[in-house]
Every structure is written in C-alpha cells, then in structure tokens.
Amino acid sequence: MNIPAELKYSTDHEWVRVEANVATIGITDFAQGELGDVVFVELPEVGSDADKDEPLGTVEAVKTVADLLAPISGKVIEINEGLNDQPEVVNSDPYGEGWMVKIEISDIDELDSLMDAAAYQEHIG
C-alpha cells in the first residue's frame, strides 16, 4: 500500500498536498482499492466553496458510489478535467494524475486536524 510521507490524510481517506496556500486533494490508494474500478468522477465547479467535512463531489466505482469530502475549507480553484474521459486514472495513479481538486485554503489551521502518513497507516490498520 502506497502512503506518501509528504502528504496529509483525512479519516475519510482523502489525501492533501499543500503548496503555499493551495491544497491538491484526491483519494488515497487504500480508498481506490476499497472502491474497485472507478468509472465516473463528479467534481465541483471551479469557484465554488468547499466546507471542511462536507461533500465536494462523488466517486462512482463498479461496486459503489462514495462522496469525496473536503478535508479542508476554501475555494475550488481547479478541477482535474482529465478524469472526465479517464476516471480509471484514480485507480492507476491516485497520488499523481488521479488528483481531483485544488482548493485555495481559507483556514490553514484546519490542516492540523489531518493525519501524517504514520497516523494514516495506523488508521487503516
């Protein structure tokens, strides 16, 4: 299982990469494995608000549909348009080309509620 050390993680299996005041967000390797083959991703509109722990979109897989929850609050500044045509990239490269949204962080202190890689590894067992 791939759990990059440089990322932050939510209890709902989203990962966060922070660069300045922008958070790139996707679902973890564990989450994509649990979901199975991803067939559709619905993402928010650019310019919309993201509220911590509230749905940002959905990830539809062969087995189930899961909410993509915002691990932090802010404004959506970019979405991964490539997932419209190739949602399976979430399975093959969850931490790279499978990223989902970029959010301009409104409350940097919310990052303190996220786990580091070791804590996430413990969380998933």
C-alpha positions in Angstrom: 0.0 0.0 0.0 1.4 3.4 -1.0 1.2 6.1 1.6 3.5 9.0 0.6 5.1 10.6 3.7 4.9 14.2 2.4 1.1 14.2 2.3 -1.6 14.8 4.9 -4.6 12.4 5.2 -8.2 12.6 6.4 -10.1 9.9 8.3 -12.3 9.7 5.2 -9.4 8.6 3.0 -8.6 11.8 1.2 -5.1 13.0 0.7 -3.9 16.6 0.8 -0.7 18.0 -0.8 -0.1 21.6 0.4 1.9 24.1 -1.7 1.8 27.7 -0.3 -1.9 28.3 0.3 -3.2 25.7 -2.2 -4.2 22.2 -1.4 -4.3 19.5 -4.0 -6.8 16.7 -3.0 -7.5 13.2 -4.1 -8.4 9.8 -2.6 -5.9 7.5 -1.2 -4.5 4.3 -2.6 -6.4 2.5 0.2 -9.7 4.2 -0.8 -9.4 3.4 -4.5 -8.6 -0.2 -3.7 -11.7 -0.5 -1.5 -13.9 1.2 -4.2 -12.6 -1.0 -7.0 -12.6 0.2 -10.6 -13.5 3.9 -10.8 -15.9 4.5 -13.7 -17.0 8.1 -13.1 -16.0 11.1 -11.0 -18.2 14.1 -10.4 -16.3 17.2 -9.2 -17.4 20.6 -8.0 -17.5 23.8 -10.2 -14.4 26.0 -10.1 -15.2 29.0 -7.9 -17.4 27.0 -5.6 -16.8 26.9 -1.8 -15.5 23.9 -0.1 -16.5 23.3 3.5 -14.5 21.0 5.7 -16.0 17.5 6.0 -18.8 18.4 3.5 -19.2 16.6 0.1 -17.2 18.1 -2.8 -18.2 15.5 -5.3 -18.7 11.8 -5.9 -16.6 8.9 -7.0 -18.5 6.1 -8.7 -17.0 2.7 -9.0 -18.3 -0.6 -10.2 -19.1 -1.7 -6.6 -20.4 1.5 -5.1 -20.6 5.3 -5.1 -18.7 7.3 -2.5 -18.6 11.0 -1.5 -15.5 13.0 -2.0 -15.4 15.0 1.3 -13.5 18.3 1.6 -10.6 17.7 4.1 -10.3 21.5 4.5 -12.3 24.6 3.7 -11.6 27.1 0.9 -12.4 27.9 -2.7 -12.2 25.4 -5.5 -9.6 26.9 -8.0 -9.1 24.0 -10.3 -10.5 20.5 -11.0 -8.9 17.6 -12.9 -10.8 17.7 -16.2 -8.8 14.7 -17.4 -10.9 12.5 -15.1 -14.0 13.1 -17.2 -12.5 11.0 -20.0 -10.2 8.8 -17.9 -11.7 8.2 -14.4 -9.6 5.0 -14.1 -6.5 7.1 -13.6 -7.8 7.4 -10.0 -7.0 3.7 -9.7 -3.7 3.6 -11.5 -2.2 6.9 -10.1 -4.2 8.1 -7.1 -1.4 10.5 -5.9 -0.3 11.8 -9.3 -2.5 12.1 -12.4 -5.5 11.0 -10.3 -5.7 14.1 -8.2 -9.2 15.6 -8.1 -9.4 19.2 -7.0 -7.3 22.1 -6.0 -8.5 24.4 -3.2 -7.3 27.8 -2.1 -7.1 27.2 1.7 -9.2 29.6 3.8 -8.1 28.3 7.2 -4.6 27.0 7.3 -5.2 25.8 10.9 -7.6 23.1 9.6 -4.5 21.2 8.3 -3.7 20.4 12.0 -6.7 18.1 12.1 -5.3 15.9 9.3 -3.0 12.9 9.9 0.5 12.3 8.8 1.4 9.1 6.9 2.2 7.1 10.0 -1.1 8.0 11.7 -3.0 7.2 8.5 -1.2 3.8 8.2 -2.4 3.1 11.8 -5.9 4.4 11.0 -6.4 1.9 8.1 -4.7 -1.0 10.1 
